Amino acid sequence: MDQPVRVRCPRCKRALNVTQPVAEDGEIKCPKCRSAFRLKKSSGRPKKRKKASAAADAEAFEFDEADIEIVEEYEDLSEVEDVEDYEIGGFDSPLPKLKPKKKSKPKKPLSEDEPNRSQKKSAPNQALIATLAIVGCLVVLVGMVGVVGYVAVISSQPTFSEEITFDQYEHPVRKFSCEKPVGWEANGGGGTGGVNAWGKFKKSSALIEIRESVSGSAIGDIGNAFQNANPGEVDEDLAPVAQVHDFLKMQIEQEYDAYEESDPVKIETKLGDSRLSEFVAATTFGGKVKGYRATLLRGPIQLKVVCKCKPRDWNALKAAFLHVIKSVGT
């Protein structure tokens, strides 16, 4: 068997082994870069070179690049096996017929007013996204309007629709007593150890609170002294309970935001001459309350009574509030 000949492609440097004698002007095609080339007639005998592999039994010859002439570049060599050391049967063996590479036609330039294909595809997508966004916003808006309307309807409905009845309440250390609404939560304390007595009745957002106080006792003493010095008829605004009622207004104004109350009116309770004012105020979280503030005197002790609820429940509760205030006694 003739010795194999190694030929290296001048374009991609792929080594090709030839297993038959090298024929002059024999055309060789590279399966990697799709180039065809032949050996020049003047190349003579190829140079002899030993392979580095010790397992090789035969010697191989390799042509210099100067002895190789590029013939033509082909487009498709899919029918030729692409291997590292491609075995070519010989220079005279038939080679696959390959079509030369076709030149692509130049693309027609787009005018400034004509959109390209990607722009044509993206335009419907953008319109669809915009439509879906508008529909989503409308759905959310309708839902919010419905929720707000539902909350407004619920919040406008009164909580107390049943008739209110009363039972007797006695402070734990008998500092005061009154009638309280049946079914309301009742709590009380103080009255010993220097702590002022207090009582609370609560249901839902409605609250009735009664507290003892001595903060206005000095004002009451001044009123009593003036009344004793003038035993005749005294103006109601100068009565001790009226002056204490005005003094305690400053305290409750500090407990609420936007506190406003009506002019005080005279009422009779179990403790005698008392004063009553109607008020509206804002709570810490922006809500509103409406209620009564009353002042009752028991010697040097004042009883402050505050009854409050949400404005929607005022008409249903104001009569019950007034009933509790008038029932406060010892």
C-alpha positions, 0 to 999 in steps of 0.5 A: 500500500502506498504511503498516505499523504497529508494535505493542509487546507490553505484557508482553514488549516484543516489537515486532510489525509490522502490514501492514494498516490497524489496526482498532479493537478488533482482537485481536493475539496475541504469539508470544513471551510467549503474550499477547493484547491489543487497541487501545483505541477511545480510542487514535485515530491512532497516533503517527508515528515514523521508523525509525533504519534508513536502508534503510527506505522506509516510515514506521512507527507505534507505539502507546503502552502506554496504548492497549493492553489485555491480553486473555488469556494462552495456553498454546501458540503453536507454530503461530505463527512466532516472529520478531523482527518478526512480520508480522500479516496484519490484525486481522480475519484468523483467528487460531489457536485456542489452549487456555487454560493448564491449572491443575496439580493440587496435589501430594499431601503425603507423610507422614513414613513414606512415602518419596518416589520418589527414595528408593524408587529409591535404596534398591535401588541402595544394597542392590546396592552393599552386596551387591557390597562384601560379595562383594568383601571375601569374595573378597579375604579368601579370596584372602589366606587362600589366598596365606598358606596357600600361602606357609606350606606352601612356607616349611615345606618344607626346601630341602635334601633331597639328601645333602650331600657334601664337598670340600677347601677351602684358604684363599688364603694358607693360613691354615686349611683345611676340608671344604666342601659340594659345590656351595656358593659359596665365598669367602675373603680376608684374612690379609695386611696386618693383615686377619684371614683369613676364609672363607664357604660359602653356598647359598640361606639357609644360610651357614658362616662362618670367621673368625680373631680375636685379641680373646680372646687375653688371655683365653686367656693367662690361662687358659693361665697358670692351667693351667700353675700347676695342672698337675693336672686343670683344670675344663673351664669354666676351660680357655682355649678355654672362657673364650674361647668365653664371651667371644666370645658377647658379640660375636655377641649384638650382631649379632642380635636375641633371641639365645639359645644352649645351654650349650657342649659340648666337641668335638674338632676338628683343632685339638684341644679346642674348644667348640660351642653351638647358638643361635637368633636373630631377623634384622633383618627379623623372620625366624629363624635357627638354627645352631652357634657354635664356638670353636677355638684355634690358639696365640694365634689364635682361629677363630670358626665360625658355621653358620646356616640357616632353622629349616625346614632345620636338621634337614637341615643340622646334621650337615653343619655339624658335619662342617665344624666338626670338619674345620677345621685348618691 
